[in-house]
Amino acid sequence: MNKTRQPTHPGEVLREDVLPTLGVSVSQAARDMRISRQQLHRILACTHPITPEMAVKIGKYCGNGPRLWLNMQTACDLHAAEKRLAKEIKQIPTAVAA
């Protein structure tokens, strides 16, 4: 398991950096992205993951494309999986070519 710090959830980046820089409210951003305010609030609260579909919408809205948002979510998901499975993973041998 990689013992690095937990990656920043993309919702935190949206909440702390992007929306304030754009000067838009959560309600306005949700309307502009054609998603519910509740959906956006869950993402901003870091309780809901960024799906590929949501990454496309957020990437278009922010002008930086979906890959950044999806990569941030993948980093969070991978970190959580490594932490959750750490004991089990220690018991799995690494295969080597004969």
Steps between C-alpha positions, in 0.01 A plus 500: 500500500624847413533699823432840346243745627141456399435662161278805492143421398401687182198642683733680739685656208171616351377636834819671618665614178295480182157638590641793703740586216214491251288708737194278466268355761433130537147556369624684192770241427247218532259677263778569251614135504141373474525299823304521823622722779489194727733308266749783504474541878580130548807536279611816681453322835728223370232238566428422135754392238556669167368264233627511142178676399540757777867548410394589145255762630738648757789499253292684241377751755847570638664494158765245595348177370382185677831318548621721785180441698487129430870457582450673836207270577697192394785600731255528792335168416832319463631638827183390681520151346867458595424604856190281525674192356845546658490185717365283219753632248791411730397134468502499119835399351645685204533264205832483317574352160650152506 
